[in-house]
Each structure stands twice: as C-alpha cells, then as structure tokens.
Amino acid sequence: MKLTFLGTGTSQGVPVITCTCDVCRSTDPRDKRLRTSAFLRIPQGPDILFDIGPDFRAQMLANGISHIDAILLTHAHRDHISGIDDIRPFNWTQHGKLDLYANAPALATFHHDYHYIFEPHIYPGLPEVETHDVSDAAPFAIGKALVTPVRGLHKDLPVLGFRVDDGASRMVYITDMNHLTDDELPKLQNLDVLVINALRQKTHFSHFCLPEALEVIQRVNPREAYITHLSHEMGLHNDVDSSLPPHIHIAYDNLSINF
C-alpha cells in the first residue's frame, strides 16, 4: 500500500488567518497544513480517498491523482465534505458515479447539504455519487480490499475511522475522534500503520490531544503510527516530531509512505 497525506491540518488549516504565532510564521513546509484528507493506493487497486474537504482540488493537482474508486467519509463536518463538487472530472473520466461510504448521521447531513446532487434536474455536470450506509460497522469489500469501519465519538457525534486490509498490509485511518470504546480496539490490532488525530498538546473537548493519541498507540502497538489533524497549537513540526518515539511520527502534507 501507499498512503499519501493530502492534508494534515484542522478546519482552519495552518497557518491560521491573522495568526502570528511561531508555527503560523514558520518557513518549514511541514508546518503548512491543508485540511485533513488522505489517499490510499493499493497495487492493482482500489484507490481510496479518506474525506473530501475544501482543499480537495489543490490536493489532487499537487499529487497528480487522476483516479478514485471510493470515498470513505469519517463524518460530515464541512472541512471533511465540502470538496464534493470537484469530483466532477473523476465522474467524466471514469464514466460514472463514485461510491461514498459513511454512517447514517453523515449521510443525512450530506444528502441535506448537497440535495441538488440527488434531486431530479436537467442541468448537466453535477457531481455524481452512490452513497452507502455502513453504520452497522460490518466489513465490506472495495475491490480486493476489505474495509472495516471503526466507530468512535467526536464529542457527541458518532464518527467512523476505517481499517483497510488488502491481504498483505493492514492500516487504520482515524481523525476527529476523542473517544474509542474498548470493544473497538481489536480493530486496531496487528497494524502496519495507524493514523490517528491529535489536535494539540492540551486536552480538547472533541479531539484527541497528543497524550491521548499516544495512549491509544501504546495500547494497540502498531508497527508505525502517524499523527494527523494538527492545529497550530501543537507546536512546530520539528520540535514535536523529534520528541516522539522512533516509530511514531507527525504527519505532514504530501508525505507518502509505503508499507
């Protein structure tokens, strides 16, 4: 598998407009963070997109991505869904709808906010998706990949992470969570890569903070772990990354890993 971090920032991105903190003024490109999303390429397919935020167009162009088989939606906050109008070139070149998988609350918001996609219309060129409710968290197949939803909470909102297993490699992608129940933790076992969110050093009401993310990593013991969805309050990339154990990394935009 090859995982590319398309964006690793919060809903505001980094730098934050009007902010003059050390992180927002940093010249290190690893401190420049678009809204969180990732792209997973599996040999001989499928190509899977995790979330589709407002920076989607720029992320596709920056990474030369020209094919998507499916979108796995963690939840329906705007920084994770508002790039949906820009899937139209994929509809045209792939000659059809893109499959989008999410839980019921996310699909309800998505169908409401983007109602024009699903209503009868005569206007050509609208984005086309086929939505799938995976609220039951049962494993499902996308091509040769087995995907298992991981249920958690983003404060009070039920959100999903996703485990992807292609028979050779295993990874889990989690963002915008601050609570995982013990009965979901077995889905995080025996991983090559765990991606998990940590907003900042201090506790937050709806996101894991760094100590909480590190506790989850310690409990499930992946071969490697990557921290994403970072705010400018986390600190400079180089400072935080160098403070972590060798198998735990602070992700940054356009980082690609093979496993």
N, C-alpha and C positions, 0 to 999 in steps of 0.2 A: 504494500500500500504506500501511497504518497499523500501526505496531508499538507496542505498549504493554508497558513493563517492569512486570510484575506484582510481581516481587521481584528484588532485586539483591544479596542477602547470601549468606553461606556457610551451612553446615549448622547453625550456632549462631544465625544471624541477628545483627542489630545493633540495639540494644545486646545485649551478651552478659550473661547472668545472672551476677550478683555482681561484674561488672567496673565499675571507677570511673575508667577512662581518659577522656581528653578527648572521644574520639569517642562512647563509650557514654553520657557525660553531656551530649552536645550537645543543644541545643534546636532545631537546624536540622532540619526534617523530612526533608531529603535525606540525613541521617545515620541515619535509621531504616530498616532494611533487613530485609524478609521474605526467606524462602528463594527462591532464583533460579528464575524462570519468566518466560515472555513470551507474548504473544498477538498474532498477525498477522491482520489483516483485509484481505482483498483485495476490491476493488469487484466486486460480483456473485458473490462467493465465490471460494474457500473461506475459512472461519475456522479458523485453525490454532493449536493450543496447543503450546508448547515446554515439555515436562516438566510434572509434576503433583505438586508437593510438599506438605508438611504444612500450608501456609498457603493451599491452593487455595480452600477455601470463602470465606475472608475476601477473597481477591483477586478472586474472581468478584463478590462483593457490592460491593466497593469500586469496581469498574469497570463495573458494570451489564452484565456479559456473560451473554447468555441463549442463545447458540448456539455449538456447536463441531462442526466437520466431522471433525477428525482431531487426534490427539496424536502429536507427534514426540518420541520418548524418546531423550535423549542417552546415558543409562546408567541402571542400576538401583540406585544408592545411595538410601538411604531419603529423603534430602532432595529427591529428584527423582521419587519414585514414590508416596509414602505418602498422597497425597490421593485415590487412585483410588476409594475408597468413596464419595466425594462427587460422583461423576459421575452418580449415580442420577437426579437431577432432569432432566439432559440426556437420559438414556435415555427417561424418561417423556414429556417434551415433544416430543422428536424421534422417538419411536416406534421405537426400535431401538438397535442396538449402535453404539458409537463405534469407528472404526478407529484402531488404535495401531500405529505403525511403530517398529522397533528392531532392533538387531543380535542375533545368536544368544545371546551371553552375557547380555545384558539380558533377553531373553525367557525364558531358562532361570530366572533369578532371579525374574522377575515371575510366571511360572507356578508356581514353588515357593512364593513368599511369599503369593500370592493364589490358592492352589489351589482354594479354595471357590468362586471365580467359575466355574471350568471343570469342576468335578465335577457329576455328576447330583445334583439337590436338589429339594425340594418347597417350600423356603422362598422366598416371593416377595420382590422388592425388592432383590436383589443387583445390584451394578454389572455392566454388560454391555459387553464389548469384543470386537472382532475383531482379533487380532494378526497382524502381517505382518513376516516376516523380511527385512530389507534389508541383510544382511551383505555381499552382493556389491557394494554401493555403486552399483548401476545406477540411473540416473534413473527416477523413476516419477511418475505424474500423480495429483494430488488436485484434482478439478475441472479448472479451466483452468490451475492452477499446476503447473509442472514442478519436482520436488524431487530434488535430488542429494545423497546422503549424503557427508559429508566424514569420512574416517577419521583417527583420532589416538589417542594414548595418554594415560591418566590414571594416571601411574606405569606399572604393567604391565597395566592394564585397557584393552582395546580399547573406545573410546567413539566416538560419532558427533557431528559437527556437521551442519548442513543448509543447503544453498543452495536458495533459493526464487526462481523466475523466473516472472513472470506475462506476459511478453512486453513489458511496459512498464518494469518495475522489477526490480532484482536485489539480493538480500541474502543474507548468510550469518550463521548463528547458531552460535556455538561457546561451550561452557562446560566447565569441569572438564577441560581438557586441559593438558598440559605438553610435548607433543611432536607436531609435524606433520612428515611426511616431505615432501621436495621434490616428489615426484610428485603430492601432493595440492594443492599451492599453486596450480596453474592453476584449480582450482575457486573460488579466492578472487580471481580477476582480474575486472576490469570491474564492480565492485560500486558500487551507490548507497550501501549501508550494510553495514558489517561490525561484528558484535557479537562480542566476544572477552573471555574471562575474564582477570582479573589479581587474585590473592588479596591481595597486599601488595607493598611496595617490595622486600623482600629475597627471595632465591631460596627456592623451596619444592620439596619432593620430588615433588609430584603435581599442582601447578597452575602455570600461567604466573605469574611475577611481573610487575610493571609494565614494567621494561625489556625483558623477553622479549616481552610483548604488543606493545609499541611497535615492536620489531624486526620482528615479523610484519606489523604495519600498514604499516611503511615499505616492506617488500618487495612487498606486493600493491597498495598505493596506492589504497584505496577513496576515494570522494568524501567520505564521513564514516565515522567509527568511534566505537563506544561500548564502554566498559569495564564489565563486569558481574562478578558473583560476588566481591564485595569483602568482606574481613574488616575488623574494627575496626583492624587493624594497618596498613591502607593509609593512614590519616590522615583528617583532616576533608575532607568533600566540597569545600568552597570552596577550601581550600588546594591540594588535588591538582588539581582541575579547572582552576584558574587558571594552573597551571604547564605545561599541555599546549598543543600547537599548536592553532590555531583550529578545525581540522576533527576533532579528537579530543576526546571528551567522557567524563566519568564519568557513567554512567547512575545513575538513582535511581528508587525505587519510584513507580509511577503516571505516569512520564514517557511521553508519547505523541509519536511522530514520524511525519510524513507524507513520503513520497518516491515 
